[in-house]
């Protein structure tokens, strides 16, 4: 039996994070969410998440800082960048949030690379 994935969701709008956590909990994972950088870094250090989900509410500088921290504390961590304009920023690890909750859950399972649905 596979251990549940640990997922960290980081963004600036707590209401959006709450909704995303509800969807992510359906993957059977241990989900953490925060709007604060120091809290995100603490979760990275203590929980060593398998996946970092970055909300579209973060600007490029915010993303760069947390991605640097993620690689420092959890080398090789998988990331998923959420977009809200239909235009992915970086490629395969991006997901347009307007495709719906089911597609979001499926994308997370795909990025984790394991059957966690």
N, CA and C atoms as an extended XYZ file, in Angstrom:
351
Properties=species:S:1:pos:R:3:atomname:S:1:resname:S:1:resid:I:1 pbc="F F F"
N         0.844       -1.179        0.000 N   UNK     1
C         0.000        0.000        0.000 CA  UNK     1
C         0.890        1.243        0.000 C   UNK     1
N         0.559        2.199       -0.827 N   UNK     2
C         1.339        3.416       -0.972 CA  UNK     2
C         0.993        4.406        0.135 C   UNK     2
N         2.019        5.068        0.686 N   UNK     3
C         1.768        6.126        1.652 CA  UNK     3
C         1.084        7.283        0.946 C   UNK     3
N         0.178        7.978        1.647 N   UNK     4
C        -0.478        9.120        0.999 CA  UNK     4
C         0.532       10.222        0.711 C   UNK     4
N         0.305       10.912       -0.380 N   UNK     5
C         1.185       12.026       -0.745 CA  UNK     5
C         0.973       13.177        0.225 C   UNK     5
N         2.032       13.912        0.454 N   UNK     6
C         1.952       15.146        1.217 CA  UNK     6
C         1.988       16.284        0.195 C   UNK     6
N         1.012       17.169        0.273 N   UNK     7
C         0.868       18.247       -0.702 CA  UNK     7
C         0.851       19.579        0.033 C   UNK     7
N         1.635       20.537       -0.470 N   UNK     8
C         1.635       21.907        0.040 CA  UNK     8
C         1.049       22.818       -1.029 C   UNK     8
N         0.037       23.590       -0.645 N   UNK     9
C        -0.586       24.569       -1.540 CA  UNK     9
C        -0.220       25.947       -1.002 C   UNK     9
N         0.355       26.778       -1.879 N   UNK    10
C         0.826       28.103       -1.466 CA  UNK    10
C         0.255       29.142       -2.408 C   UNK    10
N        -0.314       30.202       -1.830 N   UNK    11
C        -0.890       31.287       -2.619 CA  UNK    11
C        -1.200       32.476       -1.734 C   UNK    11
N        -1.832       33.483       -2.294 N   UNK    12
C        -2.121       34.717       -1.566 CA  UNK    12
C        -3.574       34.840       -1.110 C   UNK    12
N        -4.483       34.028       -1.627 N   UNK    13
C        -5.907       34.139       -1.302 CA  UNK    13
C        -6.324       32.897       -0.520 C   UNK    13
N        -6.572       33.067        0.784 N   UNK    14
C        -6.855       31.912        1.624 CA  UNK    14
C        -8.149       31.200        1.215 C   UNK    14
N        -9.146       31.935        0.769 N   UNK    15
C       -10.407       31.302        0.337 CA  UNK    15
C       -10.157       30.362       -0.838 C   UNK    15
N        -9.333       30.776       -1.795 N   UNK    16
C        -8.995       29.902       -2.923 CA  UNK    16
C        -8.238       28.668       -2.437 C   UNK    16
N        -7.341       28.866       -1.490 N   UNK    17
C        -6.572       27.737       -0.957 CA  UNK    17
C        -7.482       26.733       -0.266 C   UNK    17
N        -8.469       27.222        0.476 N   UNK    18
C        -9.416       26.319        1.140 CA  UNK    18
C       -10.131       25.431        0.131 C   UNK    18
N       -10.584       26.026       -0.951 N   UNK    19
C       -11.280       25.267       -1.993 CA  UNK    19
C       -10.352       24.230       -2.614 C   UNK    19
N        -9.145       24.631       -2.903 N   UNK    20
C        -8.188       23.696       -3.505 CA  UNK    20
C        -7.867       22.548       -2.549 C   UNK    20
N        -7.773       22.848       -1.280 N   UNK    21
C        -7.512       21.793       -0.291 CA  UNK    21
C        -8.638       20.768       -0.267 C   UNK    21
N        -9.862       21.223       -0.356 N   UNK    22
C       -10.996       20.297       -0.371 CA  UNK    22
C       -10.882       19.328       -1.541 C   UNK    22
N       -10.519       19.845       -2.697 N   UNK    23
C       -10.350       18.988       -3.876 CA  UNK    23
C        -9.167       18.048       -3.681 C   UNK    23
N        -8.064       18.572       -3.193 N   UNK    24
C        -6.851       17.760       -3.028 CA  UNK    24
C        -7.006       16.676       -1.980 C   UNK    24
N        -7.828       16.915       -0.982 N   UNK    25
C        -8.062       15.879        0.026 CA  UNK    25
C        -8.709       14.645       -0.604 C   UNK    25
N        -9.394       14.817       -1.737 N   UNK    26
C        -9.996       13.688       -2.447 CA  UNK    26
C        -8.953       12.762       -3.059 C   UNK    26
N        -7.704       13.219       -3.149 N   UNK    27
C        -6.638       12.360       -3.663 CA  UNK    27
C        -6.126       11.423       -2.570 C   UNK    27
N        -6.603       11.623       -1.349 N   UNK    28
C        -6.146       10.804       -0.234 CA  UNK    28
C        -4.863       11.313        0.375 C   UNK    28
N        -4.452       12.497       -0.029 N   UNK    29
C        -3.197       13.039        0.465 CA  UNK    29
C        -3.336       13.823        1.748 C   UNK    29
N        -2.202       14.125        2.326 N   UNK    30
C        -2.088       14.978        3.500 CA  UNK    30
C        -1.837       16.383        2.960 C   UNK    30
N        -2.825       17.266        3.074 N   UNK    31
C        -2.772       18.565        2.403 CA  UNK    31
C        -2.546       19.686        3.417 C   UNK    31
N        -1.582       20.551        3.092 N   UNK    32
C        -1.282       21.736        3.887 CA  UNK    32
C        -1.425       22.949        2.975 C   UNK    32
N        -1.914       24.060        3.530 N   UNK    33
C        -2.056       25.277        2.733 CA  UNK    33
C        -1.651       26.479        3.567 C   UNK    33
N        -1.058       27.457        2.904 N   UNK    34
C        -0.663       28.679        3.596 CA  UNK    34
C        -0.547       29.842        2.609 C   UNK    34
N        -0.689       31.038        3.168 N   UNK    35
C        -0.476       32.262        2.400 CA  UNK    35
C         0.828       32.942        2.819 C   UNK    35
N         1.538       32.327        3.745 N   UNK    36
C         2.752       32.940        4.295 CA  UNK    36
C         4.003       32.155        3.905 C   UNK    36
N         5.005       32.871        3.428 N   UNK    37
C         6.252       32.244        2.989 CA  UNK    37
C         6.928       31.459        4.112 C   UNK    37
N         7.056       32.060        5.291 N   UNK    38
C         7.739       31.368        6.385 CA  UNK    38
C         7.023       30.085        6.782 C   UNK    38
N         5.701       30.098        6.752 N   UNK    39
C         4.935       28.885        7.041 CA  UNK    39
C         5.164       27.841        5.953 C   UNK    39
N         5.178       28.265        4.702 N   UNK    40
C         5.439       27.339        3.590 CA  UNK    40
C         6.817       26.702        3.747 C   UNK    40
N         7.811       27.503        4.095 N   UNK    41
C         9.159       26.964        4.287 CA  UNK    41
C         9.215       25.996        5.472 C   UNK    41
N         8.474       26.293        6.532 N   UNK    42
C         8.431       25.385        7.679 CA  UNK    42
C         7.816       24.043        7.275 C   UNK    42
N         6.740       24.089        6.513 N   UNK    43
C         6.094       22.854        6.051 CA  UNK    43
C         7.043       22.073        5.149 C   UNK    43
N         7.758       22.765        4.278 N   UNK    44
C         8.737       22.094        3.418 CA  UNK    44
C         9.791       21.380        4.252 C   UNK    44
N        10.302       22.049        5.279 N   UNK    45
C        11.355       21.469        6.119 CA  UNK    45
C        10.855       20.315        6.977 C   UNK    45
N         9.670       20.464        7.554 N   UNK    46
C         9.181       19.479        8.513 CA  UNK    46
C         8.439       18.314        7.871 C   UNK    46
N         7.691       18.579        6.800 N   UNK    47
C         6.813       17.555        6.223 CA  UNK    47
C         7.337       16.962        4.922 C   UNK    47
N         8.315       17.597        4.304 N   UNK    48
C         8.893       17.129        3.041 CA  UNK    48
C         7.808       16.704        2.044 C   UNK    48
N         6.987       17.667        1.596 N   UNK    49
C         5.893       17.324        0.676 CA  UNK    49
C         6.392       16.685       -0.621 C   UNK    49
N         5.519       15.883       -1.219 N   UNK    50
C         5.789       15.284       -2.525 CA  UNK    50
C         5.462       16.255       -3.645 C   UNK    50
N         4.536       17.194       -3.354 N   UNK    51
C         4.047       18.106       -4.385 CA  UNK    51
C         3.847       19.492       -3.804 C   UNK    51
N         4.289       20.495       -4.556 N   UNK    52
C         4.066       21.898       -4.227 CA  UNK    52
C         3.136       22.467       -5.288 C   UNK    52
N         1.962       22.929       -4.866 N   UNK    53
C         0.995       23.545       -5.776 CA  UNK    53
C         1.049       25.049       -5.546 C   UNK    53
N         1.351       25.788       -6.613 N   UNK    54
C         1.462       27.240       -6.526 CA  UNK    54
C         0.259       27.890       -7.197 C   UNK    54
N        -0.457       28.684       -6.428 N   UNK    55
C        -1.648       29.357       -6.926 CA  UNK    55
C        -1.266       30.497       -7.875 C   UNK    55
N        -2.170       30.798       -8.776 N   UNK    56
C        -1.936       31.882       -9.737 CA  UNK    56
C        -1.885       33.243       -9.059 C   UNK    56
N        -2.282       33.336       -7.778 N   UNK    57
C        -2.255       34.611       -7.055 CA  UNK    57
C        -0.842       35.048       -6.675 C   UNK    57
N         0.131       34.162       -6.843 N   UNK    58
C         1.523       34.519       -6.576 CA  UNK    58
C         2.115       35.232       -7.784 C   UNK    58
N         2.935       36.256       -7.536 N   UNK    59
C         3.632       36.897       -8.645 CA  UNK    59
C         4.922       36.117       -8.948 C   UNK    59
N         5.613       36.501       -9.985 N   UNK    60
C         6.819       35.762      -10.404 CA  UNK    60
C         7.883       35.735       -9.317 C   UNK    60
N         8.037       36.841       -8.593 N   UNK    61
C         9.035       36.887       -7.530 CA  UNK    61
C         8.678       35.912       -6.401 C   UNK    61
N         7.377       35.902       -6.015 N   UNK    62
C         6.923       34.960       -4.986 CA  UNK    62
C         7.212       33.527       -5.412 C   UNK    62
N         6.907       33.225       -6.660 N   UNK    63
C         7.130       31.871       -7.171 CA  UNK    63
C         8.609       31.514       -7.154 C   UNK    63
N         9.443       32.439       -7.561 N   UNK    64
C        10.881       32.168       -7.602 CA  UNK    64
C        11.416       31.880       -6.195 C   UNK    64
N        10.975       32.646       -5.213 N   UNK    65
C        11.451       32.455       -3.841 CA  UNK    65
C        11.023       31.102       -3.305 C   UNK    65
N         9.747       30.743       -3.465 N   UNK    66
C         9.277       29.469       -2.908 CA  UNK    66
C         9.860       28.288       -3.675 C   UNK    66
N        10.057       28.420       -4.973 N   UNK    67
C        10.669       27.327       -5.737 CA  UNK    67
C        12.114       27.101       -5.295 C   UNK    67
N        12.825       28.184       -5.017 N   UNK    68
C        14.191       28.057       -4.508 CA  UNK    68
C        14.194       27.353       -3.148 C   UNK    68
N        13.296       27.764       -2.278 N   UNK    69
C        13.191       27.123       -0.960 CA  UNK    69
C        12.810       25.656       -1.094 C   UNK    69
N        11.880       25.359       -1.983 N   UNK    70
C        11.435       23.974       -2.172 CA  UNK    70
C        12.591       23.090       -2.614 C   UNK    70
N        13.402       23.560       -3.536 N   UNK    71
C        14.539       22.766       -4.007 CA  UNK    71
C        15.611       22.612       -2.924 C   UNK    71
N        15.733       23.629       -2.083 N   UNK    72
C        16.718       23.569       -1.002 CA  UNK    72
C        16.282       22.573        0.082 C   UNK    72
N        14.997       22.606        0.463 N   UNK    73
C        14.509       21.753        1.546 CA  UNK    73
C        14.020       20.389        1.074 C   UNK    73
N        13.563       20.294       -0.167 N   UNK    74
C        12.991       19.044       -0.710 CA  UNK    74
C        13.480       18.853       -2.146 C   UNK    74
N        14.755       18.547       -2.322 N   UNK    75
C        15.285       18.400       -3.679 CA  UNK    75
C        14.439       17.425       -4.504 C   UNK    75
N        14.117       17.821       -5.710 N   UNK    76
C        13.348       16.974       -6.595 CA  UNK    76
C        11.845       17.025       -6.382 C   UNK    76
N        11.367       17.902       -5.494 N   UNK    77
C         9.927       18.012       -5.264 CA  UNK    77
C         9.210       18.342       -6.575 C   UNK    77
N         8.059       17.743       -6.764 N   UNK    78
C         7.262       18.028       -7.962 CA  UNK    78
C         6.453       19.293       -7.703 C   UNK    78
N         6.238       20.066       -8.771 N   UNK    79
C         5.478       21.299       -8.638 CA  UNK    79
C         4.378       21.364       -9.681 C   UNK    79
N         3.318       22.068       -9.314 N   UNK    80
C         2.205       22.319      -10.214 CA  UNK    80
C         1.856       23.789      -10.091 C   UNK    80
N         1.986       24.516      -11.196 N   UNK    81
C         1.676       25.941      -11.226 CA  UNK    81
C         0.259       26.112      -11.763 C   UNK    81
N        -0.590       26.755      -10.972 N   UNK    82
C        -1.948       27.006      -11.417 CA  UNK    82
C        -1.995       28.322      -12.178 C   UNK    82
N        -2.708       28.315      -13.281 N   UNK    83
C        -2.872       29.517      -14.092 CA  UNK    83
C        -4.347       29.854      -14.185 C   UNK    83
N        -4.641       31.115      -14.483 N   UNK    84
C        -6.031       31.555      -14.575 CA  UNK    84
C        -6.344       32.196      -15.911 C   UNK    84
N        -5.402       32.143      -16.827 N   UNK    85
C        -5.627       32.797      -18.118 CA  UNK    85
C        -5.571       31.826      -19.289 C   UNK    85
N        -5.484       30.547      -18.992 N   UNK    86
C        -5.434       29.548      -20.058 CA  UNK    86
C        -4.068       29.406      -20.701 C   UNK    86
N        -3.119       30.223      -20.299 N   UNK    87
C        -1.784       30.192      -20.883 CA  UNK    87
C        -0.791       29.687      -19.849 C   UNK    87
N        -0.332       28.441      -19.972 N   UNK    88
C         0.645       27.931      -19.009 CA  UNK    88
C         1.942       28.723      -19.045 C   UNK    88
N         2.558       28.833      -17.868 N   UNK    89
C         3.816       29.563      -17.741 CA  UNK    89
C         5.026       28.716      -18.098 C   UNK    89
N         5.031       27.452      -17.676 N   UNK    90
C         6.257       26.679      -17.795 CA  UNK    90
C         6.117       25.352      -18.514 C   UNK    90
N         4.925       24.935      -18.863 N   UNK    91
C         4.799       23.676      -19.588 CA  UNK    91
C         3.998       22.628      -18.861 C   UNK    91
N         4.530       21.405      -18.799 N   UNK    92
C         3.779       20.254      -18.323 CA  UNK    92
C         3.309       20.373      -16.885 C   UNK    92
N         4.013       21.078      -16.053 N   UNK    93
C         3.627       21.215      -14.660 CA  UNK    93
C         2.653       22.331      -14.393 C   UNK    93
N         1.926       22.789      -15.420 N   UNK    94
C         0.953       23.865      -15.272 CA  UNK    94
C        -0.451       23.315      -15.418 C   UNK    94
N        -1.414       24.042      -14.820 N   UNK    95
C        -2.799       23.638      -14.927 CA  UNK    95
C        -3.689       24.872      -14.897 C   UNK    95
N        -4.582       24.977      -15.859 N   UNK    96
C        -5.546       26.072      -15.934 CA  UNK    96
C        -6.687       25.753      -14.976 C   UNK    96
N        -6.910       26.605      -13.988 N   UNK    97
C        -7.904       26.327      -12.958 CA  UNK    97
C        -9.331       26.332      -13.489 C   UNK    97
N        -9.555       26.915      -14.636 N   UNK    98
C       -10.910       26.985      -15.169 CA  UNK    98
C       -11.363       25.694      -15.850 C   UNK    98
N       -10.552       24.655      -15.786 N   UNK    99
C       -10.962       23.362      -16.338 CA  UNK    99
C       -11.793       22.568      -15.341 C   UNK    99
N       -11.892       23.026      -14.106 N   UNK   100
C       -12.746       22.399      -13.113 CA  UNK   100
C       -12.021       21.530      -12.107 C   UNK   100
N       -12.762       21.169      -11.049 N   UNK   101
C       -12.202       20.414       -9.937 CA  UNK   101
C       -11.768       19.015      -10.351 C   UNK   101
N       -12.549       18.341      -11.166 N   UNK   102
C       -12.198       16.977      -11.578 CA  UNK   102
C       -10.890       16.972      -12.361 C   UNK   102
N       -10.733       17.925      -13.277 N   UNK   103
C        -9.502       18.009      -14.062 CA  UNK   103
C        -8.314       18.376      -13.168 C   UNK   103
N        -8.542       19.227      -12.172 N   UNK   104
C        -7.487       19.600      -11.227 CA  UNK   104
C        -7.016       18.371      -10.460 C   UNK   104
N        -7.952       17.610       -9.926 N   UNK   105
C        -7.610       16.389       -9.186 CA  UNK   105
C        -6.842       15.423      -10.081 C   UNK   105
N        -7.308       15.242      -11.320 N   UNK   106
C        -6.639       14.335      -12.254 CA  UNK   106
C        -5.219       14.814      -12.557 C   UNK   106
N        -5.028       16.113      -12.702 N   UNK   107
C        -3.700       16.659      -12.979 CA  UNK   107
C        -2.761       16.413      -11.802 C   UNK   107
N        -3.255       16.575      -10.581 N   UNK   108
C        -2.434       16.328       -9.400 CA  UNK   108
C        -2.002       14.867       -9.357 C   UNK   108
N        -2.935       13.956       -9.592 N   UNK   109
C        -2.600       12.537       -9.606 CA  UNK   109
C        -1.562       12.252      -10.692 C   UNK   109
N        -1.730       12.874      -11.862 N   UNK   110
C        -0.774       12.692      -12.965 CA  UNK   110
C         0.616       13.193      -12.579 C   UNK   110
N         0.680       14.381      -11.989 N   UNK   111
C         1.973       14.959      -11.621 CA  UNK   111
C         2.646       14.123      -10.522 C   UNK   111
N         1.862       13.629       -9.596 N   UNK   112
C         2.440       12.763       -8.556 CA  UNK   112
C         2.950       11.459       -9.132 C   UNK   112
N         2.365       11.051      -10.268 N   UNK   113
C         2.852        9.852      -10.927 CA  UNK   113
C         2.452        8.571      -10.247 C   UNK   113
N         1.432        8.632       -9.428 N   UNK   114
C         0.983        7.459       -8.705 CA  UNK   114
C        -0.539        7.424       -8.705 C   UNK   114
N        -1.093        6.277       -8.493 N   UNK   115
C        -2.540        6.124       -8.443 CA  UNK   115
C        -3.042        6.540       -7.071 C   UNK   115
N        -3.372        7.813       -6.923 N   UNK   116
C        -3.831        8.335       -5.638 CA  UNK   116
C        -5.273        8.813       -5.712 C   UNK   116
N        -5.975        8.531       -6.784 N   UNK   117
C        -7.355        9.003       -6.937 CA  UNK   117
C        -8.291        8.240       -6.020 C   UNK   117
